[in-house]
Amino acid sequence: MKALIDFIPLIVFFYLYKTTEPTNTEHPILQLIGSAGVDNNHVLVATAGLIVSTVIVYGFLFISQKFRLEKQQWFVLLMTIVFGGITLALSDDYYIRLKAIIINLVFAGGLLISPIFAKDKTPIVKKLFGPVFELTQSGWHKLNLAWAGMFGVMAGLHAFFAFVLAGGKYWGEFTAFGDMIVMFGFIAVMFYSLRHHIRKDIQ
């Protein structure tokens, strides 16, 4: 449920992105924030919606999680506010396009180095999936590498759609749904591949 709530800001982003004309400088949200571009106003409006909805969603999570957020939640919130704020301040969508790339690269790097900082050299994925799977130490390291690779691929896809394919024409669509498709697809493959390693006490 919490994972689905995390995607609400992306849905808000996509709705505003698709319903705002790129050249519309009179949009009420633009008037409210005092920002406008030439032909990227759909991105600016969507970015404003993304920031507001992210703050609301993570505010809800902060309260529901007994007044705390996980480290990755703080990181996503900070990155959204910083890169979204720069985008609106400069009326330049280049910075918001960087956000997902950097987030995914940091997650990939964090997974790769997580065994270095663990007392027993166990990767962080064991903490996440230990209640679900029974794996050897080698198995946990392989799963950790798989997750790091997934986030690395996600960063590459975001870069491709943001700056390479058709001049970023399909960036909004991928930003809204790409993460969900890649993430859920990867999780489905993971559970299928590790189906024989699911802990017996939860089967």
C-alpha positions as a Markdown table, in Angstrom:
| # | Residue | x | y | z |
|---|---|---|---|---|
| 1 | Met | 0.0 | 0.0 | 0.0 |
| 2 | Lys | 2.8 | 2.4 | 0.9 |
| 3 | Ala | 4.5 | 1.8 | -2.4 |
| 4 | Leu | 1.3 | 2.6 | -4.3 |
| 5 | Ile | 0.9 | 5.9 | -2.3 |
| 6 | Asp | 4.5 | 6.9 | -3.4 |
| 7 | Phe | 3.2 | 6.9 | -7.0 |
| 8 | Ile | 0.4 | 9.4 | -6.4 |
| 9 | Pro | 2.7 | 12.5 | -7.1 |
| 10 | Leu | 3.6 | 10.9 | -10.5 |
| 11 | Ile | 0.0 | 10.5 | -11.4 |
| 12 | Val | -0.7 | 14.1 | -10.5 |
| 13 | Phe | 2.4 | 15.1 | -12.5 |
| 14 | Phe | 1.2 | 13.1 | -15.6 |
| 15 | Tyr | -2.3 | 14.6 | -15.4 |
| 16 | Leu | -1.1 | 18.2 | -15.3 |
| 17 | Tyr | 1.6 | 17.4 | -18.0 |
| 18 | Lys | -1.0 | 16.1 | -20.4 |
| 19 | Thr | -3.8 | 18.6 | -19.8 |
| 20 | Thr | -1.7 | 21.8 | -20.0 |
| 21 | Glu | -0.7 | 23.4 | -23.3 |
| 22 | Pro | 3.1 | 23.9 | -23.6 |
| 23 | Thr | 2.6 | 27.5 | -24.8 |
| 24 | Asn | 0.0 | 28.4 | -22.2 |
| 25 | Thr | 1.5 | 31.1 | -20.1 |
| 26 | Glu | -1.8 | 32.0 | -18.4 |
| 27 | His | -2.3 | 28.8 | -16.6 |
| 28 | Pro | -3.6 | 29.5 | -13.0 |
| 29 | Ile | -0.8 | 27.5 | -11.4 |
| 30 | Leu | 1.8 | 29.5 | -13.4 |
| 31 | Gln | 0.2 | 32.7 | -12.3 |
| 32 | Leu | 0.2 | 31.5 | -8.7 |
| 33 | Ile | 3.9 | 30.6 | -8.6 |
| 34 | Gly | 5.0 | 33.5 | -10.9 |
| 35 | Ser | 6.8 | 31.2 | -13.4 |
| 36 | Ala | 6.4 | 30.8 | -17.1 |
| 37 | Gly | 8.4 | 29.5 | -20.1 |
| 38 | Val | 8.0 | 29.6 | -23.8 |
| 39 | Asp | 7.0 | 26.1 | -24.8 |
| 40 | Asn | 7.6 | 24.1 | -21.6 |
| 41 | Asn | 4.7 | 25.4 | -19.5 |
| 42 | His | 3.2 | 21.9 | -19.3 |
| 43 | Val | 6.3 | 20.8 | -17.6 |
| 44 | Leu | 6.4 | 23.7 | -15.2 |
| 45 | Val | 2.7 | 23.2 | -14.2 |
| 46 | Ala | 3.3 | 19.5 | -13.7 |
| 47 | Thr | 6.4 | 20.2 | -11.7 |
| 48 | Ala | 4.5 | 22.5 | -9.4 |
| 49 | Gly | 1.9 | 19.8 | -8.9 |
| 50 | Leu | 4.6 | 17.2 | -8.3 |
| 51 | Ile | 6.2 | 19.3 | -5.5 |
| 52 | Val | 2.9 | 20.0 | -3.8 |
| 53 | Ser | 1.6 | 16.4 | -4.0 |
| 54 | Thr | 4.9 | 15.0 | -2.9 |
| 55 | Val | 4.9 | 17.2 | 0.2 |
| 56 | Ile | 1.3 | 16.2 | 1.0 |
| 57 | Val | 1.9 | 12.5 | 0.4 |
| 58 | Tyr | 5.1 | 12.4 | 2.4 |
| 59 | Gly | 3.5 | 14.5 | 5.1 |
| 60 | Phe | 0.8 | 11.9 | 5.4 |
| 61 | Leu | 3.4 | 9.1 | 5.5 |
| 62 | Phe | 5.3 | 11.1 | 8.1 |
| 63 | Ile | 2.3 | 11.1 | 10.4 |
| 64 | Ser | 1.2 | 7.5 | 9.6 |
| 65 | Gln | 4.7 | 6.2 | 10.3 |
| 66 | Lys | 4.7 | 7.7 | 13.8 |
| 67 | Phe | 6.4 | 11.0 | 12.8 |
| 68 | Arg | 9.3 | 9.5 | 10.9 |
| 69 | Leu | 10.3 | 9.0 | 7.3 |
| 70 | Glu | 12.8 | 6.4 | 6.0 |
| 71 | Lys | 16.1 | 7.7 | 4.6 |
| 72 | Gln | 15.1 | 7.1 | 1.0 |
| 73 | Gln | 11.8 | 8.9 | 1.6 |
| 74 | Trp | 13.7 | 12.0 | 2.9 |
| 75 | Phe | 16.0 | 11.8 | -0.1 |
| 76 | Val | 13.2 | 11.6 | -2.7 |
| 77 | Leu | 11.4 | 14.5 | -0.9 |
| 78 | Leu | 14.5 | 16.6 | -0.8 |
| 79 | Met | 15.4 | 15.9 | -4.4 |
| 80 | Thr | 11.9 | 16.8 | -5.6 |
| 81 | Ile | 11.8 | 20.1 | -3.7 |
| 82 | Val | 15.3 | 21.1 | -4.8 |
| 83 | Phe | 15.2 | 20.1 | -8.5 |
| 84 | Gly | 11.6 | 21.1 | -8.8 |
| 85 | Gly | 12.3 | 24.4 | -7.1 |
| 86 | Ile | 15.2 | 25.2 | -9.4 |
| 87 | Thr | 13.1 | 24.2 | -12.4 |
| 88 | Leu | 10.3 | 26.7 | -11.4 |
| 89 | Ala | 12.8 | 29.4 | -10.4 |
| 90 | Leu | 14.6 | 29.3 | -13.7 |
| 91 | Ser | 11.6 | 28.2 | -15.9 |
| 92 | Asp | 13.9 | 25.5 | -17.2 |
| 93 | Asp | 12.8 | 21.9 | -17.3 |
| 94 | Tyr | 16.3 | 20.6 | -17.7 |
| 95 | Tyr | 16.7 | 20.3 | -13.9 |
| 96 | Ile | 13.5 | 18.3 | -13.2 |
| 97 | Arg | 14.5 | 15.9 | -16.0 |
| 98 | Leu | 17.7 | 15.2 | -14.1 |
| 99 | Lys | 15.9 | 14.4 | -10.8 |
| 100 | Ala | 14.9 | 10.8 | -11.6 |
| 101 | Ile | 18.3 | 10.0 | -13.1 |
| 102 | Ile | 20.2 | 11.1 | -10.0 |
| 103 | Ile | 17.7 | 9.4 | -7.6 |
| 104 | Asn | 18.1 | 6.1 | -9.4 |
| 105 | Leu | 21.9 | 6.4 | -9.6 |
| 106 | Val | 22.1 | 7.1 | -5.9 |
| 107 | Phe | 19.9 | 4.1 | -5.1 |
| 108 | Ala | 22.0 | 1.9 | -7.3 |
| 109 | Gly | 25.2 | 3.2 | -5.6 |
| 110 | Gly | 23.7 | 2.9 | -2.2 |
| 111 | Leu | 22.9 | -0.8 | -2.8 |
| 112 | Leu | 26.4 | -1.5 | -4.1 |
| 113 | Ile | 28.2 | 0.0 | -1.1 |
| 114 | Ser | 25.7 | -1.2 | 1.6 |
| 115 | Pro | 27.7 | -4.4 | 2.5 |
| 116 | Ile | 30.7 | -2.2 | 3.2 |
| 117 | Phe | 28.9 | -0.4 | 6.1 |
| 118 | Ala | 27.1 | -3.5 | 7.5 |
| 119 | Lys | 28.8 | -5.2 | 10.5 |
| 120 | Asp | 28.3 | -8.6 | 9.0 |
| 121 | Lys | 28.9 | -7.4 | 5.4 |
| 122 | Thr | 25.3 | -8.3 | 4.5 |
| 123 | Pro | 23.7 | -6.2 | 1.7 |
| 124 | Ile | 20.7 | -4.1 | 2.6 |
| 125 | Val | 18.3 | -6.2 | 0.5 |
| 126 | Lys | 18.5 | -8.9 | 3.2 |
| 127 | Lys | 16.9 | -6.4 | 5.6 |
| 128 | Leu | 14.2 | -5.7 | 3.1 |
| 129 | Phe | 13.5 | -9.3 | 1.9 |
| 130 | Gly | 14.8 | -11.4 | 4.8 |
| 131 | Pro | 11.3 | -12.0 | 6.0 |
| 132 | Val | 10.3 | -13.3 | 2.6 |
| 133 | Phe | 13.2 | -15.3 | 1.2 |
| 134 | Glu | 15.7 | -17.8 | 2.6 |
| 135 | Leu | 19.0 | -17.2 | 0.7 |
| 136 | Thr | 22.7 | -17.9 | 1.3 |
| 137 | Gln | 25.1 | -15.0 | 1.8 |
| 138 | Ser | 26.1 | -15.4 | -1.8 |
| 139 | Gly | 22.4 | -15.3 | -2.8 |
| 140 | Trp | 21.8 | -12.1 | -1.0 |
| 141 | His | 24.8 | -10.5 | -2.7 |
| 142 | Lys | 23.5 | -11.6 | -6.1 |
| 143 | Leu | 20.1 | -10.2 | -5.3 |
| 144 | Asn | 21.6 | -7.0 | -4.1 |
| 145 | Leu | 23.6 | -6.7 | -7.4 |
| 146 | Ala | 20.4 | -7.4 | -9.4 |
| 147 | Trp | 18.5 | -4.5 | -7.6 |
| 148 | Ala | 21.5 | -2.2 | -8.1 |
| 149 | Gly | 21.5 | -3.1 | -11.8 |
| 150 | Met | 17.8 | -2.5 | -12.0 |
| 151 | Phe | 18.2 | 1.0 | -10.6 |
| 152 | Gly | 21.1 | 1.6 | -13.0 |
| 153 | Val | 19.0 | 0.6 | -15.9 |
| 154 | Met | 16.2 | 2.8 | -14.7 |
| 155 | Ala | 18.6 | 5.8 | -14.6 |
| 156 | Gly | 19.7 | 5.0 | -18.1 |
| 157 | Leu | 16.1 | 4.8 | -19.4 |
| 158 | His | 15.2 | 8.1 | -17.7 |
| 159 | Ala | 18.3 | 9.7 | -19.4 |
| 160 | Phe | 17.3 | 8.2 | -22.8 |
| 161 | Phe | 13.7 | 9.4 | -22.6 |
| 162 | Ala | 14.6 | 12.8 | -21.2 |
| 163 | Phe | 17.5 | 13.8 | -23.5 |
| 164 | Val | 17.8 | 11.4 | -26.4 |
| 165 | Leu | 14.5 | 10.0 | -27.8 |
| 166 | Ala | 12.7 | 12.5 | -30.0 |
| 167 | Gly | 14.1 | 15.4 | -28.0 |
| 168 | Gly | 12.4 | 14.3 | -24.8 |
| 169 | Lys | 8.9 | 14.2 | -26.4 |
| 170 | Tyr | 7.9 | 11.1 | -24.4 |
| 171 | Trp | 9.7 | 12.0 | -21.2 |
| 172 | Gly | 6.5 | 12.8 | -19.3 |
| 173 | Glu | 4.9 | 9.5 | -20.1 |
| 174 | Phe | 8.0 | 7.5 | -19.1 |
| 175 | Thr | 8.5 | 9.6 | -15.9 |
| 176 | Ala | 4.9 | 8.9 | -14.9 |
| 177 | Phe | 4.7 | 5.2 | -15.7 |
| 178 | Gly | 8.2 | 4.0 | -16.5 |
| 179 | Asp | 9.3 | 3.6 | -12.9 |
| 180 | Met | 6.1 | 1.6 | -12.1 |
| 181 | Ile | 6.4 | -0.7 | -15.1 |
| 182 | Val | 10.1 | -1.4 | -14.7 |
| 183 | Met | 9.8 | -1.8 | -10.9 |
| 184 | Phe | 6.8 | -4.1 | -10.9 |
| 185 | Gly | 8.2 | -6.0 | -13.8 |
| 186 | Phe | 11.4 | -6.6 | -12.0 |
| 187 | Ile | 9.7 | -7.6 | -8.7 |
| 188 | Ala | 7.5 | -10.1 | -10.7 |
| 189 | Val | 10.6 | -11.6 | -12.2 |
| 190 | Met | 12.3 | -11.7 | -8.8 |
| 191 | Phe | 9.5 | -13.5 | -7.1 |
| 192 | Tyr | 9.2 | -16.0 | -10.0 |
| 193 | Ser | 13.0 | -16.7 | -10.0 |
| 194 | Leu | 13.1 | -17.0 | -6.2 |
| 195 | Arg | 9.8 | -18.9 | -5.8 |
| 196 | His | 11.6 | -22.0 | -4.4 |
| 197 | His | 13.4 | -19.8 | -1.8 |
| 198 | Ile | 10.2 | -18.3 | -0.2 |
| 199 | Arg | 10.3 | -18.9 | 3.5 |
| 200 | Lys | 8.1 | -21.9 | 4.5 |
| 201 | Asp | 6.5 | -20.0 | 7.4 |
| 202 | Ile | 4.8 | -17.6 | 5.0 |
| 203 | Gln | 3.8 | -20.0 | 2.3 |
